[in-house]
Amino acid sequence: MQNDLIYSDKLVDVDDKGICLKKYYFPLGQAKFVKFQDILRMEKRQSTLTTGKWRIWGSGNLMTWFPLDWGRPKRDLIFFIQMATQSTRIGFSVEDTEAFIKAVESKGIRIESS
């Protein structure tokens, strides 16, 4: 049975259990599911050259992996997740930042500003 979605766009889905990052894995674009319980830290940063504004897919330093998003250069914020289960953090963007933040925070996840 599928969990009810509390946020959904072309890039991510959020349900009661976690966040599904669509088009995560290179080169076929399979999704990755991040359980809320595996999130150690989540933060939001302004989209700039140094935070990944032009990183369309992949990693430039192997410390942060970005799922595919052709529209990332136009987005205002980039989110970062540090997980308990892997050392590489995840950087991603969403289509509606306010709705995404509201959905994630409703599940008890604090999004820090950086």
C-alpha positions in Angstrom: 0.0 0.0 0.0 1.4 3.4 -1.0 1.8 6.1 1.7 -0.2 9.2 1.2 1.9 12.0 -0.3 2.1 15.3 1.7 4.2 17.0 -1.0 5.0 16.1 -4.6 6.6 17.7 -7.6 8.7 16.6 -10.6 11.8 16.3 -8.4 10.7 14.9 -5.0 7.9 13.2 -3.2 7.3 13.5 0.6 5.2 11.0 2.4 4.8 9.8 6.1 8.0 7.8 6.0 10.5 10.0 4.1 11.6 11.8 1.0 11.8 10.2 -2.5 14.4 11.9 -4.6 13.5 11.3 -8.2 16.1 10.8 -10.9 18.8 10.3 -8.3 21.1 7.6 -9.7 23.3 8.2 -12.7 22.9 7.3 -15.6 19.4 5.7 -15.6 17.8 8.1 -13.2 16.3 5.7 -10.6 14.9 7.2 -7.4 16.4 7.1 -3.9 14.2 7.0 -0.8 15.5 8.7 2.3 13.7 7.7 5.5 13.1 10.4 8.0 14.7 8.3 10.7 18.0 8.2 8.8 18.3 12.0 8.5 20.9 13.3 10.9 20.8 16.9 9.7 18.9 18.9 7.1 19.7 22.4 6.0 18.7 25.0 3.4 21.1 27.4 1.6 20.7 30.1 -0.9 21.4 28.8 -4.4 24.9 30.0 -5.4 27.9 28.8 -7.4 29.5 27.4 -4.3 26.3 25.6 -3.0 25.6 23.8 -6.3 23.5 26.2 -8.4 25.0 24.9 -11.6 25.4 21.2 -10.5 22.7 19.7 -12.7 23.4 16.0 -11.8 26.2 14.2 -9.9 29.1 15.5 -7.8 32.0 17.8 -8.3 33.8 16.7 -5.1 32.3 13.3 -4.1 31.2 14.9 -0.8 27.7 15.9 -2.1 25.6 14.2 -4.7 22.9 16.0 -6.6 19.9 14.3 -8.3 19.1 15.4 -11.8 17.4 18.9 -12.0 17.7 20.9 -15.2 16.0 23.8 -13.5 18.4 24.0 -10.5 20.1 27.2 -11.8 16.7 29.0 -11.5 15.8 27.8 -8.0 16.2 30.0 -4.9 17.2 27.4 -2.4 19.2 24.2 -2.3 18.5 21.6 0.5 21.2 19.3 2.0 20.7 16.1 3.9 23.3 14.4 6.0 22.3 10.8 6.6 23.3 8.4 9.4 23.6 5.6 6.8 26.1 7.2 4.3 29.0 9.7 4.3 28.0 11.4 1.1 25.5 14.1 1.7 22.6 14.8 -0.7 22.0 18.2 -2.2 18.7 18.8 -4.0 16.2 21.4 -5.0 12.4 21.4 -5.2 9.8 23.3 -7.2 7.9 24.8 -4.3 10.2 25.5 -1.4 7.6 26.8 1.0 5.3 23.8 0.6 8.3 21.4 0.8 9.5 23.0 4.0 6.0 22.8 5.6 5.6 19.2 4.6 9.0 18.1 6.0 8.7 20.1 9.2 5.2 18.6 9.8 7.0 15.3 10.2 9.3 16.6 12.9 12.4 17.3 10.8 14.1 20.6 11.5 15.5 22.4 8.5 18.4 24.6 9.5 19.3 27.8 7.7 22.9 28.2 6.7 
